[in-house]
């Protein structure tokens, strides 16, 4: 399934979204092979308040801050136990960055940020957006801080395939037409999984969200904060909610924007997200048909017809990929084109870019625009190198919870429900949910509720037409968390804070600066 990440860099042309495509993140954060309608019963149990003596060296460590090449920011390396059950078995080294509070006003402590994924670099997000783009009043009062979770970016990154292998992987057909193509897709999943197991055997068993949340508590203590203040976007809400469930008494001001529902099994999560992308596409389709440059229909064309036209274009690319001008010889096939379209669903500000890319591909036989969207989504640079986003995404998801499917036959049986959820994307998304079936490490978790009883008020933010984290997930998480306040943005796009709604921004800023949560049921447009 697709990644859940904040779209903050999308407007600059290099997305922070990434879904690790139809191939890399087939295990949604949450999963089970149980039925789509099943629900979890157990709640995440809080850890003991007292810090175990074996962890005292980690909680008592001192960070050595240094310049890190970005003006105004400092970096350090923090140690955490590789295995919390066996703290003496070795360490994992985590990259931390901060930008100190600029003043004026009394310093409120540290504000930890995470953009989601899993697999998104929190350090990169801090340096490229949060540390310079969050409201000035917030940056004046807080030290802005980020840690790349274990296995991600600068924190002992999980590695699976090299650039050439990744190019082949991202072009694998994810809508197989026969047994041969199904076999090729399964082989691609197996090769990816085997690569992860071969290149990162030590870490692969220890990149769960629970472990990353425990790392955040060490960082909180090392920074000198009595409680954690945190803004997590997308998958970052799952990470933040997990922290709250484990350490409810250490919750300060938590904002969970674009919330996930930890209580759902993978099949339900995948179906919900498929429907979410269809909802976003319907909004795009309506807007596209009103524009003179829409290549998918004229004024008055129904969204269903716009979708049918796009699906027909995908089918054409499946058999006849088009040129892109790529120096490595890549052509635009169905897989890369779908990635490019999905990339633009996260933020309505990219709809014009998508229309232009589609027009070039459909009318001029030039796939460069859609390839560029796809590459930015995968974090592939012009030299053919990939960030470890896709590797980390699969590693975390496949460890956190069991996947939705165990065999191709199970996918085939579920295809009608996925295609009903999204006629345009359903088939590919169903097959994307298969990759964790071949993972070399057994999952360590199950779906669960997070209640965090005793925690301070937590703000859960949901967007009504969010493609990647459907609004129903925010409502569910807010219902689970004992102290949650649900803040609703009625609109398009993935996440809400910092995306142009003065109503949303002022409510969150008031909470971060003064500790005043929004009124119950507050809705913004």
VOGU-3710 file (C-alpha; in Angstrom, 3 decimals, decimal comma):
1> xxxxxxxxxx> 0,000/0,000/0,000  0,999/3,598/-0,232  3,136/5,478/2,206  1,600/7,915/4,579  3,772/11,004/4,599  3,387/14,719/4,893  3,355/16,430/1,459  5,315/19,498/2,503  7,942/19,442/-0,251  5,568/18,609/-3,046
11> xxxxxxxxxx> 5,102/22,276/-3,908  8,821/22,642/-4,538  8,815/19,735/-6,977  10,521/17,194/-4,724  7,906/15,326/-2,768  8,170/14,240/0,825  5,252/11,910/0,276  6,425/8,767/-1,286  4,293/5,717/-1,262  7,135/3,361/-2,024
21> xxxxxxxxxx> 4,905/2,496/-4,859  2,655/-0,286/-5,672  5,522/-2,603/-4,856  7,362/-1,517/-1,784  4,781/-0,888/0,860  2,132/-3,488/0,346  1,831/-4,041/4,092  -0,084/-1,137/5,495  0,816/-0,055/8,975  -1,652/-2,365/10,552
31> xxxxxxxxxx> -2,453/-5,791/9,374  -3,828/-9,229/9,735  -4,901/-12,017/7,505  -8,275/-11,882/9,167  -11,374/-10,609/7,450  -11,727/-7,034/6,306  -14,375/-6,280/8,854  -12,672/-7,679/11,919  -11,599/-5,371/14,714  -8,959/-5,551/17,397
41> xxxxxxxxxx> -9,929/-6,044/21,034  -6,721/-5,570/22,992  -5,369/-2,140/23,850  -1,682/-1,232/23,808  -0,399/-1,597/27,372  1,545/1,206/29,003  5,115/0,494/30,106  6,097/0,786/33,787  6,790/4,372/34,829  10,177/3,547/36,306
51> xxxxxxxxxx> 13,053/3,321/33,843  14,688/-0,133/33,928  18,218/0,012/35,280  19,549/-1,624/32,119  18,329/1,390/30,137  19,795/4,007/32,484  22,984/4,497/30,416  20,859/5,392/27,405  18,603/7,774/29,307  21,648/9,416/30,912
61> xxxxxxxxxx> 23,749/9,926/27,785  24,905/13,390/26,717  24,602/14,443/23,103  27,556/16,093/21,415  26,058/18,742/19,138  27,927/19,887/16,046  27,270/21,777/12,862  25,772/19,686/10,093  26,133/21,798/6,951  22,748/23,505/7,174
71> xxxxxxxxxx> 22,868/27,014/8,634  21,056/27,327/11,943  20,854/23,583/12,594  22,905/21,314/14,846  23,267/17,541/14,611  24,170/14,771/17,014  24,148/10,983/17,293  22,108/9,244/19,974  22,453/5,645/21,052  19,525/3,334/21,708
81> xxxxxxxxxx> 19,468/-0,391/22,430  19,117/-2,518/19,337  16,858/-4,879/21,313  14,953/-3,467/24,282  14,490/-6,990/25,618  18,296/-7,423/25,647  19,784/-3,929/26,100  23,306/-5,302/26,421  23,135/-6,958/22,998  24,323/-3,854/21,170
91> xxxxxxxxxx> 23,336/-0,365/20,102  21,685/1,362/17,198  22,918/4,856/16,383  20,253/7,431/15,593  20,698/10,758/13,808  19,255/13,757/15,653  18,992/17,373/14,504  17,706/20,539/16,100  17,234/24,243/15,578  17,201/26,160/18,817
101> xxxxxxxxxx> 14,334/28,429/19,780  14,850/31,863/18,282  12,881/33,896/20,832  11,440/36,168/21,976  9,324/34,643/24,697  9,926/31,948/27,254  11,293/28,722/25,815  8,692/25,949/26,021  11,070/23,015/25,506  11,605/20,777/22,489
111> xxxxxxxxxx> 9,106/20,124/19,698  9,776/16,793/18,011  8,472/16,383/14,444  8,004/13,387/12,155  6,676/13,479/8,549  5,507/9,868/8,358  6,158/7,112/5,871  7,250/4,962/7,517  10,641/5,679/6,036  10,487/9,455/5,730
121> xxxxxxxxxx> 13,538/11,292/7,031  12,497/13,405/10,002  15,863/15,167/9,932  15,369/16,091/6,280  11,825/17,245/7,034  13,078/19,413/9,890  15,840/21,031/7,871  13,835/21,525/4,687  10,433/22,450/6,093  9,550/22,353/9,784
131> xxxxxxxxxx> 12,602/24,214/11,078  12,060/27,076/8,668  8,404/26,792/7,662  6,516/26,228/10,911  4,891/29,412/12,266  7,443/31,893/13,571  5,725/32,005/16,968  6,172/28,245/17,367  9,810/28,295/16,266  10,455/31,194/18,633
141> xxxxxxxxxx> 9,335/29,237/21,690  10,474/25,696/20,899  13,725/24,019/19,995  12,680/22,267/16,779  13,976/18,683/16,920  13,895/15,556/14,754  15,302/12,043/14,909  15,446/9,709/11,955  13,803/6,508/13,215  15,944/3,388/13,323
151> xxxxxxxxxx> 16,525/1,997/9,837  15,645/5,316/8,172  17,881/7,728/6,232  20,765/8,704/8,531  19,942/6,221/11,312  21,594/2,988/10,170  19,443/2,786/7,040  17,949/-0,504/5,917  19,176/-1,313/2,419  17,628/-3,788/-0,006
161> xxxxxxxxxx> 18,421/-3,149/-3,686  20,865/-0,944/-5,580  19,743/1,775/-7,998  19,697/-0,403/-11,080  17,731/-3,102/-9,270  15,335/-0,491/-7,918  14,696/0,815/-11,418  13,617/-2,660/-12,466  11,564/-3,135/-9,324  9,605/0,086/-9,714
171> xxxxxxxxxx> 8,712/-0,835/-13,299  7,344/-4,281/-12,453  3,788/-4,753/-13,686  1,443/-4,564/-10,701  -1,699/-5,483/-12,648  -0,750/-8,964/-13,889  -2,812/-10,294/-16,787  -1,817/-13,952/-16,599  0,132/-16,495/-14,572  3,437/-15,499/-16,137
181> xxxxxxxxxx> 3,040/-11,863/-15,092  1,818/-12,909/-11,664  4,962/-14,996/-11,286  7,120/-12,037/-12,296  5,467/-9,856/-9,671  5,935/-12,489/-6,972  9,575/-12,879/-8,007  10,055/-9,111/-7,688  8,633/-9,142/-4,165  10,853/-12,072/-3,233
191> xxxxxxxxxx> 13,974/-10,438/-4,661  13,260/-7,243/-2,754  12,672/-9,105/0,504  15,772/-11,263/0,052  17,849/-8,162/-0,606  16,673/-6,612/2,649  17,470/-9,770/4,542  20,928/-10,026/3,013  21,959/-6,377/3,442  20,385/-5,548/6,824
201> xxxxxxxxxx> 20,135/-8,824/8,798  21,033/-7,270/12,161  18,580/-4,413/12,115  15,677/-5,930/10,208  14,191/-7,522/13,338  14,315/-4,263/15,290  12,707/-1,472/13,286  9,179/-1,669/14,691  7,084/1,365/15,534  7,066/0,356/19,193
211> xxxxxxxxxx> 10,872/0,402/19,252  10,971/3,756/17,451  8,521/5,179/20,013  10,740/3,963/22,838  13,685/5,648/21,145  11,707/8,900/21,222  11,364/8,604/24,978  15,115/8,303/25,359  15,483/11,418/23,218  12,912/13,271/25,340
221> xxxxxxxxxx> 14,941/12,527/28,464  18,279/13,335/26,844  16,912/16,697/25,720  15,902/17,469/29,283  12,140/17,547/28,712  9,821/16,188/31,390  7,133/15,503/28,802  7,098/15,025/25,021  5,742/17,704/22,707  5,291/16,298/19,226
231> xxxxxxxxxx> 3,768/16,918/15,807  3,422/13,784/13,701  1,963/13,684/10,213  0,446/10,656/8,514  2,309/7,508/9,673  3,852/9,879/12,227  0,455/9,811/13,936  0,783/6,074/14,462  4,248/6,647/15,915  2,984/9,441/18,161
241> xxxxxxxxxx> -0,092/7,526/19,288  2,110/4,526/20,069  4,283/6,758/22,229  1,185/7,982/24,054  0,022/4,424/24,638  3,390/3,349/26,032  4,092/6,505/28,070  0,766/8,237/28,811  2,155/10,069/31,850  4,893/11,630/29,661
251> xxxxxxxxxx> 2,551/13,069/27,036  2,837/16,820/26,698  1,232/18,452/23,668  0,740/15,920/20,872  -0,640/16,770/17,426  -1,525/13,771/15,236  -2,272/15,136/11,747  -3,634/12,806/9,058  -4,349/10,122/11,604  -4,092/6,374/11,219
261> xxxxxxxxxx> -6,239/3,759/12,925  -4,099/1,140/14,707  -7,089/-1,076/15,435  -7,684/-2,202/11,857  -6,278/-5,327/10,165  -4,316/-4,909/6,958  -7,080/-5,906/4,590  -9,417/-3,263/6,006  -6,648/-0,659/5,977  -5,799/-1,413/2,374
271> xxxxxxxxxx> -9,432/-1,245/1,286  -9,992/1,998/3,188  -6,941/3,589/1,634  -7,953/2,401/-1,822  -11,305/4,118/-1,315  -9,436/7,181/-0,056  -7,455/7,488/-3,255  -10,656/7,092/-5,235  -12,223/9,937/-3,254  -9,223/12,133/-3,994
281> xxxxxxxxxx> -9,305/11,157/-7,664  -12,987/12,042/-7,884  -12,139/15,549/-6,649  -9,329/15,796/-9,183  -11,574/14,498/-11,964  -14,245/17,106/-11,276  -11,645/19,858/-11,264  -9,878/18,507/-14,357  -13,082/18,494/-16,418  -13,508/22,195/-15,682
291> xxxxxxxxxx> -10,058/23,082/-17,047  -9,364/23,771/-20,733  -6,151/21,698/-20,652  -7,674/18,513/-19,177  -6,647/15,554/-21,372  -9,142/13,201/-19,715  -12,387/14,928/-20,617  -14,145/18,136/-21,540  -16,315/20,444/-19,467  -19,195/18,449/-18,044
301> xxxxxxxxxx> -17,466/15,053/-18,356  -18,550/12,890/-15,444  -15,817/11,822/-12,974  -16,516/8,167/-13,790  -15,753/8,834/-17,448  -12,591/10,738/-16,528  -11,525/7,699/-14,515  -12,366/5,332/-17,362  -10,261/7,431/-19,736  -7,312/7,324/-17,352
311> xxxxxxxxxx> -7,693/3,580/-16,885  -7,720/3,116/-20,654  -4,507/5,118/-20,867  -2,934/2,905/-18,210  -3,925/-0,192/-20,213  -2,296/1,251/-23,316  0,935/1,851/-21,393  0,789/-1,696/-20,067  1,399/-3,038/-23,565  3,128/-0,054/-25,181
321> xxxxxxxxxx> 5,319/2,081/-22,867  6,239/5,521/-24,193  9,554/7,426/-24,293  10,612/9,681/-21,427  14,011/10,993/-22,501  15,485/9,310/-19,445  19,277/8,868/-19,801  18,985/5,401/-18,273  16,542/4,332/-20,946  13,450/3,989/-18,791
331> xxxxxxxxxx> 10,149/4,199/-20,633  6,829/5,113/-19,065  4,780/1,994/-18,466  1,663/1,488/-16,413  3,458/1,091/-13,089  5,452/4,337/-13,267  2,505/6,256/-14,721  0,239/5,130/-11,893  2,882/6,209/-9,403  3,023/9,650/-10,982
341> xxxxxxxxxx> -0,749/10,079/-10,835  -0,961/8,881/-7,252  1,781/11,334/-6,267  -0,410/14,254/-7,277  -3,406/13,022/-5,302  -1,806/14,060/-2,009  -1,962/17,801/-2,640  -4,400/19,646/-4,858  -1,730/22,247/-5,637  -0,123/19,659/-7,968
351> xxxxxxxxxx> -3,243/18,987/-10,015  -2,159/21,466/-12,702  1,227/19,739/-12,904  -0,523/16,397/-13,285  -2,781/17,689/-16,066  0,253/18,958/-17,951  2,113/15,661/-17,473  -0,888/13,639/-18,613  -1,419/15,861/-21,638  2,210/15,447/-22,684
361> xxxxxxxxxx> 1,996/11,684/-22,285  -1,395/11,171/-23,932  -1,145/13,691/-26,755  2,587/14,044/-27,414  3,799/10,556/-26,463  6,177/12,149/-23,931  6,260/10,469/-20,518  8,855/12,767/-18,935  6,381/14,656/-16,742  4,804/11,574/-15,195
371> xxxxxxxxxx> 8,229/9,989/-14,759  9,394/13,079/-12,868  6,420/12,825/-10,514  7,133/9,136/-9,999  10,842/9,725/-9,351  10,162/12,418/-6,794  7,757/10,081/-5,064  10,397/7,354/-4,870  13,132/9,846/-3,927  15,202/8,822/-6,934
381> xxxxxxxxxx> 17,828/11,403/-7,875  18,944/12,232/-11,447  21,983/9,976/-11,062  19,776/6,941/-10,486  20,313/6,703/-6,732  17,362/6,051/-4,418  16,959/7,133/-0,829  16,252/4,210/1,481  12,609/5,263/1,748  11,148/2,185/0,065
391> xxxxxxxxxx> 13,395/-0,210/1,966  12,611/1,319/5,349  8,918/1,510/4,558  8,631/-2,189/3,855  10,899/-3,107/6,768  8,782/-1,235/9,315  5,400/-2,210/7,903  6,199/-5,882/7,461  7,560/-6,104/11,006  4,805/-4,113/12,672
401> xxxxxxxxxx> 1,900/-6,332/11,639  1,046/-9,241/9,347  0,202/-8,411/5,771  -3,192/-8,500/4,108  -2,511/-11,496/1,836  -0,377/-14,617/1,965  -0,827/-15,899/-1,610  -1,686/-14,605/-5,096  -4,895/-16,626/-4,909  -6,030/-14,548/-1,943
411> xxxxxxxxxx> -5,388/-11,371/-3,936  -7,414/-12,668/-6,883  -10,331/-13,470/-4,582  -10,251/-9,930/-3,144  -9,934/-8,109/-6,500  -13,662/-7,348/-6,860  -13,782/-5,536/-3,522  -10,705/-3,467/-4,369  -11,988/-2,589/-7,829  -15,302/-1,577/-6,307
421> xxxxxxxxxx> -13,436/0,694/-3,878  -11,514/2,266/-6,778  -12,144/1,412/-10,430  -8,960/3,271/-11,379  -6,469/2,111/-8,732  -8,089/-0,911/-7,091  -6,428/-3,707/-9,035  -2,905/-2,414/-8,542  -3,503/-1,665/-4,881  -4,772/-5,169/-4,254
431> xxxxxxxxxx> -1,624/-6,717/-5,711  0,491/-4,193/-3,787  -0,797/-5,721/-0,567  0,998/-9,019/-1,256  4,656/-8,109/-0,707  4,868/-8,781/3,049  3,960/-12,413/2,347  7,584/-13,002/1,358  9,291/-10,983/4,082  12,302/-12,723/5,709
441> xxxxxxxxxx> 11,370/-11,621/9,245  8,196/-12,592/11,044  5,951/-9,717/12,200  5,940/-8,862/15,880  2,625/-7,054/16,324  -1,129/-7,242/15,813  -3,904/-4,688/15,353  -4,717/-2,980/18,647  -6,486/-0,007/20,156  -4,513/2,828/21,697
451> xxxxxxxxxx> -6,224/4,421/24,671  -3,391/6,228/26,508  -5,475/6,611/29,654  -4,179/9,400/31,855  -2,503/11,322/29,034  -2,867/15,070/28,647  -5,198/16,271/25,848  -4,100/15,022/22,407  -5,185/16,744/19,182  -6,148/14,389/16,349
461> xxxxxxxxxx> -6,531/16,030/12,932  -8,466/14,537/10,017  -9,099/15,786/6,467  -12,427/14,742/4,962  -11,040/13,911/1,506  -7,581/12,732/2,530  -6,388/10,073/0,043  -3,782/8,273/2,144  -5,256/8,427/5,650  -9,047/8,443/5,223
471> xxxxxxxxxx> -11,046/10,651/7,561  -12,701/7,678/9,237  -9,294/6,712/10,636  -9,001/10,059/12,412  -12,459/9,647/13,892  -11,594/6,155/15,077  -8,272/7,146/16,655  -9,907/10,114/18,374  -12,527/7,750/19,774  -9,871/5,337/21,056
481> xxxxxxxxxx> -7,619/7,885/22,753  -9,071/8,734/26,138  -8,037/12,401/26,008  -8,310/13,135/22,286  -9,902/16,170/20,643  -10,804/15,706/16,977  -10,071/18,667/14,699  -11,589/18,324/11,219  -10,508/19,963/7,968  -13,250/19,835/5,345
491> xxxxxxxxxx> -11,263/19,696/2,136  -8,815/17,908/-0,153  -5,249/16,750/0,321  -3,184/14,768/2,778  -2,876/16,281/6,296  -4,023/19,777/7,244  -1,508/21,746/9,345  0,421/24,328/7,327  -1,586/23,778/4,138  -3,359/27,118/3,961
501> xxxxxxxxxx> -6,257/26,874/6,428  -5,975/29,723/8,926  -8,640/27,976/11,013  -6,598/24,772/11,322  -3,285/26,553/11,850  -4,571/28,902/14,531  -6,175/26,033/16,454  -2,976/23,970/16,431  -0,760/26,965/17,200  -2,928/27,863/20,207
511> xxxxxxxxxx> -2,552/24,306/21,467  1,218/24,204/20,978  1,832/27,663/22,436  -0,739/27,810/25,224  -1,825/24,208/25,778  -5,394/25,000/24,793  -6,863/22,191/22,679  -9,557/23,009/20,107  -13,164/22,752/21,144  -14,720/19,329/20,756
521> xxxxx> -16,000/18,780/17,214  -14,308/21,851/15,712  -14,472/21,850/11,904  -12,542/24,064/9,493  -12,845/24,686/5,755
//
